[in-house]
Amino acid sequence: MEDVPVYSDRFAINDGLSDVHDEQCTQLLSDRYCVQFSEVSELIRSMKTFSDDKIIEIMHDYYNELGLNEYYFSSSPTALIANNVISVMSAKILHENSGSNFFPTIEQITEDSAFIIARTSSLNRKSSENYLVEQRVEGKYFNLDDDRKTCWRMQCFRSSGSVFKETEHIFDRLKTYFLQKPKFEIDSPDPDETDLGNLLDREFYLNKRNTITEQIFYNLNKKLVESKTGLGLVINYEPRSDNVFRLDIAFKRGHVHRDLYSRISDAITFHDLYSKSKYIDPLSNRVCIFTSFLTCLPPSQSNIDLPIKERMSSLVDSIILSSIVPSSKISILNVDRVLSFYESTYSYCVSTFIQHFSGSVGPYVSTVDNMAKNNQVSQSELHEIKSKLKIQPYTPLQIYTAISNNPEIVKMLYKHFETIHNPKLQSEKENVVSMEGPVFASKFSKDNYNTNNVNDSENQSTHESNKTNQNSVDVSSPENSSVENAVESDRDFDSSTEYSYSTVPVRGKNVIEAENLAKKIIRTIKQLDNLEEIDILLYFIKFNNHTLRTNFFVPNKISLSFRFNCGFLSKLDYPKVPYGIALIIGPHFMGFHIRFSEISRGGVRVVQSFSEEAYTRNKLQIFDEAYNLSFTQSLKNKDIPEGGSKGVILLEKTSTKYKADLYTRTSFMCYIDGILDLILPNKHIVDLLGKDDIYFLGPDEFTGTGGLMDWASQYAKFKGLKYWRSFTTGKAPQLGGIPHDIYGMTTTSIEAYVTGILNKYGLKEEEVTRFLTGGPDGDLGSNAIKVSNTKTLTVLDKSGVLHDPNGLDLNELRRLAFLRDTTHNTTTDSQTTALNHANSGLQRAGSLDADEELLGARLKTCSMGYDKRLLSSKGFMVPEEAINVVLPDGFVVKNGYKFRDEFHLSSYAKADLFCPCGGRPSSITPFNVNKLFDEKGKCRFKFIVEGSNVYITQNARRFLESKGVVLFKDASTNKGGVTSSSYEVLLSLVLDDETYERVAVERDGYVPEFRKKYVNDIMEIIRKNATMEFEALWSEGLRTGIPRCDLTDILSDKINALKSRIKSSNTLFNDNELVYTVLSRCVPESLLELVTVEKIMKRLPQIYLRSLFASYLASNFYYTEKFSDDTSVFAFYEYITSLKQPFAHKNSCKEEFSDDSPFSNMGLKLTNHH
């Protein structure tokens, strides 16, 4: 780390760039630059176009009355100034003779620089030429949303005088823009670099060295470099003389909005402030800093009667809100001053809510319900059918129209929302702590800078000053920071500090006020003539009333999150109401998290769209997709304590895969930050839920690579979540994670079903042929190849089709499969340094930027790497990009993509066993299932064991089973992964940090013995559960004739229902002997050798312990029963009695633990065990 200079008053000097004479100086600029003044005059005279009197008049006004910044005269060549004067003269003459107000936009552009003069108006910024100029400059020169392109430096100065002298033009000004392509000392610095000499434009740094600007820039950049996300804005504002504030905003280019500069400018204008000068300064590490010197409009031009200090505080809030929400018609309403930034952001969030929840099933729902009663239709299938009949929700245009036509009602609706959810408005003031001063002042105190007694010039045309402000405040002391504010997105969190929610009395004054206000608003809304607008606006009330927690009023955030009571969902649309729904909105995404029980776990997936059509389609089905996946997950999770959940993140449309992968990473971070805001107690959140909310997350599409699960766990630790280790599963072994793909956890359960089928039919594995989708590049495909000795005929993966009817070489397939481990481990090793950072706190966002190669990265093995020489004369390989390839039998493949996607339906696709371990959902449906049969009506597959989720639809499964195909569906076969994750969570909750680090974490290639045993125990549990369920489904299918795909749903529903009843009842849970016995049976033996059952009972949170107890009882009971029948109470009693029979278990060599349960911050008291 470089030496950090300590600044003092003597360094508060002029920067040499924006050089302006002291306002006390009476010397005219025409005299100060007399030589230049004469040369410019002579150049204009040489044109022989204007009279000498007119030249003298205009030149005097131009230099001395117009109030252009001195930097313009000191840095511009004579010819340029002469041309500009001529333009001004022409405009003035035209105005004098015709009354025209036209003023040309003057531009001089070179390869490395640009100069622009444009007219602006302080009364109507949008209508001025300058507004369009700024948008053009932002789009052409800043590239804020693409860090692969260059961002130019900008200096912009506002004149103090008007071009035209009449009263009606008194508010017109000229703005001069100086743009330069930066020249850095180092173009690609180290991600941790904070030395501005290596980061700033060389010329700029030389002029700023040892000035207050260097100090401010250093602090802002350091905050971003050391940030845990690298996202959001780092904002610093401080007073200067003459009612002027300096505002600095730092951010990283790439993930921010393309129009962020315009959004900041719009916010400034909205608060009746204007920039006397402003600057854009890019750094070579992709950080960009916006600087502006702001003052208030004169009272005659302003509608805001607030001092500038209060305006600045509100401005910062507005800028943060504006930086989060995506662009929309609604956001324009604050630019037009129809709504405030708070109101328009709130409206956008409600609009998102309405777009997903205002649709409903159509009039045929009763017919569907009657069909369901008379046929074997599952809940998920019924929901899918209803989704097809759904009346579409209101469109963004319809919602915008309702908002824009009724702004006063929307203002009232926001007031209602604020009354309920803003802690500052709660009646019990002692529960509300005012948020004043710099939010990260405590972090600034860790820097070696001291900002006391430093101030900028009276004239804000300069960055620096030779004057000091004796009233400035030292931000190194949080209690002395009421003047200077510094805001940063990663809120400083000291886990030793006690945090609590702002609470609301049951019938407090604010509750009564909100109810009365709601009644008034509803009466007003119902008086409208437009029925559509009435319905839309009433959804705002529904949104307000069903929000239980929100971070809307948290001062600094990088996303907006809302936790809902699910009572607003119609049971006609959603037969089973979830336990909880969260909505998260960020700069380039919106997402949901859905849980079906209090203790739930499931993956978080990202949905990418590369066209408007794809985005529209994905947006319409995103909630239903999350709902279905979460519900299906709850069926799969029948063996474990956690119920089903699913998180889904819908990215905005992107044009490139690079952008989609970048937004995947940054949006996931924003999503996690929003979820943590809803979990962790926060004085800026009103808690209407009234109890702890527990989330367990895992990897899914686009979130299982790039160390995202590792990052989320470490970020949760940084934010103060006690159960941070179990917050995410799928982490790297260096963090104690148990990756499913490395250990083949999901494959273990799938292959248990394969083994079960082969045993029933007395078949030898080597004699059975297999058709496999998902190849050596995937988790399930690669592990199936590694562990199975079946004769594989076909491997279908993303890269193409590999097929040989005589059988593929198993050793060659395994070579490709083990290559995945090599590339996978390379990725893991590349994160070792980052994980080392993580162990001491959390890796920096800069380190995350270093992982750019992970964006869009793909594993380097696939089926197309197969050695062609090993193919028989009938075998072939067809890559996805193939065109007009001739197969050995003469068939011509015209399109490789289509051939791959439809190959499972072709006549080539035949084998004894079909294992779909990859591919898109609904690849086999009632509309194409007939293609799996030959001309004699015989299916080309005897057995089907699903690995992928919903590869075959339920109706297609029933059809296949009716034709004699032995089929086991996904909810039964692939539950090995969720079981593994559950035991990963259990270990995190039971062990204290020191023991966990010692026995569960891999270090430098060393795997602790306990970890090896624990992983083996998990795999054995997976095999046992899979075998029990297989036998239950097999025997019950033979006994009843019910399709096994339906039996899976029946079994899952019955287990979950019994689990729920056991969990909510004290009768069984109060039987200590029974609880002890169950834990002795369901906890892995290796863990029982380390921890006593009594210790486990005390360390686990009550709700989790109940779920663990209930899940074991319920699942093991029904696995041994004729579960499709109504089971008797006596059968369950006999089962419980049998469990209490003597059960031998190991319970020696116990560890004693410190009393620091991960849930100790949730009101769970531990007692010492003797």
C-alpha positions, 0 to 999 in steps of 0.5 A: 500500500502506498504512503497516504499523505496527511493534508493540512490547510496549506494544501488547500490550493488552487488546482491550476485547471479551473483558474479563476481570479478572486472575486475581490479583484477589479481587473477585467478579463479583457485587461487580464488577457489583453494580448489575447483580446487584441488578437481575437478582435483582429481575427474578427476584423479581418473577416470584414463582416462586422463594424468596429463598434459592434466588434468592440461592444460584443468583445467587451460583453463576451469577456467581461459581462457574459461571465464565462469561466476563466479556464475557457480563456486560459486554455483555448486557442485564439482562433477557437475563441474568435469563432465562438465570438462570431457565433455569439455576435451573429445570434445577437444581431439576429435577435436584435433585428428579428426578435429570434431567440435562436442560439447555435450550439457550437461544437469543435471536435477532434480525435482526442478532445471536444469543445461545446457551447450551448444555451441553457435555462434555469427555468425549464431545463428540458426545453433548453438546447443544453438538455439535448446536448448533455444527453448526446454528450453522455451517450457519446463520451461517457459510456457509463454502462460499458466499461470496455469503452473509454469514458472521457473527462469533462469540465462544464462551466455555467456562465453568470450572465445571459446572451440576450439582455431582455427581462424574459431571457434573464434566466438563460445562460451559456454552458461550456464543455471541455471534453478530453480523452484521458491518458492514464499512467497505468491502463489496467491497474491492480484491482486493489490499487488506490494510488491516484497517480496510477489511476487518474489522467496524468495531467489532471493528477499533476494539477490536483496533487496535494489538494482537497480534491485528491483527498476526496477522490482518494477516499471515494475510490478507496471506499469503492475498491474496498466495497464488498460489492463494488456496486451502488454509489459512494456520495460525499457532500459538504458545504462551501461558502456563499450557500454552495455545496460541493457534491461528489459521486463515485461509482463503477462503470459497467453495471450502472444505468447508461443515463446515470449522469442525466438522472443525477442532473434531473435530481439536481434540477428537481430540488431547484438547485443548479450546477455552477460547474461540474466534472466527470473524471474517469479512473483507469480502474473503471471507477468514475467520479461526478463532481458538481458545485451546487447552489439554490435557484433565486427565490423568484425562480424556486417553489421550494422553501428549504435551506440548501442543507435540507435540499442536499439531504433529500437530493442524495436520497433521490439520486440513490433511488433514481440509480436503482430503478430501471428506466420507464415512463413512470420515472419521467414523471419526476423529471416533469415534476408531476411526482417526487422521486420518492413517489415515482420510485414507489409507483414503479415498485407498485407497477411491478407488483400489479404487472404480476398479480393483477391477472386472474384465471378466466371464467372456465376455472370451474370447469377445470376444477371439475375435471380435476376432481374426476381425473388424477390431476396434480396440484402443479399440473392444475396450476399449469392448466389454469395459467394457460387460461389466465386473463393477462395482467395490466400492462405497463402502459395501462398502469402508467396511464392510471398514474399520470392521470391521477397524480394527486391520488398517487401522492395520497397513496404514497403518503399512506405507504409512508405512514405505515412503513417509514420509521420516522413517522411512527408514533413511538419516537423512542423506537426511531433513531434519526439518521444524520451525519455521514453513514460511513464516517466510522469507516472514513476514520480508518483512513489516514486522511483528515478533512477538518478545516478544508473548504473550496473557493467562493467561486465554484468554478474551481475544484479547490481554494486557497480559503478555509472554512472554520466551521467545517466538521471532522468526519472522523468523529461520527458524532460531529458529522451533522454538516458533512455527509458521506453515503455508501451503498455497503452499509457499515455493519459492526456485528457487535452492535445491537440492532433492532427493528422499528416496531409499531404499536398494535393500535398506535396513532400511526396505524389509526391514521393509516386506516383513516387515510386508506378509507379516504383514498378508497372513497376518492378512487371509487369516484373516478369514471374509469373502471380500469383506473379504479382497479389499478389504483386500488392495487396500490392499497393492496400493496401498502397493506400487504407489505410486512417489511421493506428497505424503501426507507433504509438510507443506503441501498443497492436494491429495493426489497419488499416482504409480502403477506401472501393474503393477496393471492387468489386461491383460484390462481394459486391453490396452495398459498406460499408462506412468504413472497419477497419482491426485489428490484434493482438497476437491471432486474426484478426478482422474486423469492417464494417459500412454502414453509417457514424453514425453506430452501431452494436455488436462486436462478437467473433468467436471461433474455436476448430479445424483446419477445423473449423478455416479454415472455419471460416477464409474463411467466416469471412469478408462475415459474418461481411458484411452480418450481418452489412448489415442486421443490417442496415435494422433493424436500419431503425427506428433509427439514426445509420446505421448498423455495425458489428465487428467480432473477429476471434480467432486463433484455441484453444484446450480448452474452457478456452483458448478460453474464455481467448483469447476472453477477451484479444483479445477484449481489443486489438481490442478496443485499435486498434479501438480507435487508429483509432478514436483519433487524434494522432501525430504518425498517418497520417490522409488521411481520413480528418474528424472525424470517429465515432464508436458505439459498442454493445455486441454480441456473447461472448462479452455481459458478463464479463463486456466487454462493461463496460470496453470498455467504461471506457477505451475509457474515459481513452484514452480521447474519449469525447463520451466515455459513448455512445461508447458502449451500453449494459453496466451495470446499474451502468454505466447508461447502459440499458441492453436489457435482464433485461428490455426485450427490444428485447422481447417487439418488438417480443411480439408486433408482437405476439399480433398483430397476435392474435388480427387479428385472435381474439385469446386469448393468454392463448389458443394459444400453443407455440414452443420456442427455446431459454430457461430460460438461454437466454435473449429472451427465458427467457423474452418470458416466463416471459411476455407471457401467451401462453401455451408453449409446448416445450422449446429448449435450449443448455441444451436439449429438454423440451417437453409436448404436454399437456402443460408445467407448466407456473409457473415452467418455470417462476421460471427457467426464474427468476433464470437467473436474480438471477445468472445474478445479482450475476455477476453484483454485483461481478463487483460493486467494479470494477465499483467503480474503473471505476468511478474514472478512470478505473479498473486495469488489476489486477482486471480484472484478478480477474474475472477469474471465468467469463472465461467460466462461464455459467448461472446456469438455463436451461430447464433441471432444470424443475421439472419432477414431473410436466410433463404429461405422454406424456412429457419428458426431454432429456439433450444434453448429453443423450444416448439411452434414451427411450421416453414415446411413445417408441422412442429411442433417441440415441444422445442427441445433435443430437436430440436437434439440429433437434427437431424443424424438428421432428414430435413432434414439433407442435404448433400454434405459433413458436418463434425461440429465440435461435439456430444457423443461417440457422436452417431452409433452402429450403433443410429441410423446408419440414420437418415442414409439416405433411404427409397431407402437412399441416405445424405444425405451423400456425404463426412464429415470428422470434426472432433469427437472420437468423434462417430461410433463405429467400427462406425457409421463402417464401416457408412457406408463400406460404403454408399459414403460417403467418411469420414475419422475424427478421429484423422487429420483433427483432429491440427492442434491437437496438432501446433501444441501440440507445436511450441509446446513445442519452441520453449519448450525450445529458446529461452532466456528472454531470446530467447523474450521478445523473439521469441515473446511478443506485447507491447501488440499488437505481434507479433514477425516471428519469431512470425509466421513460426513460426506460418505454418511450423507451419500449413504443417507441419500441411497437409503432414502432413495431405496426406501422411496423406490420400494414404496413406489414400486410396490404401491404401483403394482398393488394399485395400478396407479401411475408411479408419477402420480404416486410420487405426488401422493406420497410427497403430499402425504409426507408433507401434510403429516410433517406439518401436523407433527411440527405444529403439535407439541404432543410428540415433540414434548416426548424427549425420549422420542426426540432423542431417538429420532435425532440419533437415527437421522443425524449422520453417525460421524456428527454424533461422534463429534457432538452429543444429541443433547448438544444438537437439541440445544444448538438448533433453533426450535423451528428447525429442530421441530422440522428435522424431527417431523420430516424424519417421522413423516417420511419413514412412516409413509415409506413403510405403509400402503400410502395411497390408502388412508392410513390408520391412527393405530399404524402411526402409533405402532410406528412410534412405539417401534422407534422407541425400541433400543437403538445403538448409536455411537456418542463418544469423543464429544466436543464441548462448544462455546455458547454462540449458536447461529440463532442466538440473535433470534431470542433463542437462549442456550443453557450449558449441558452438564 
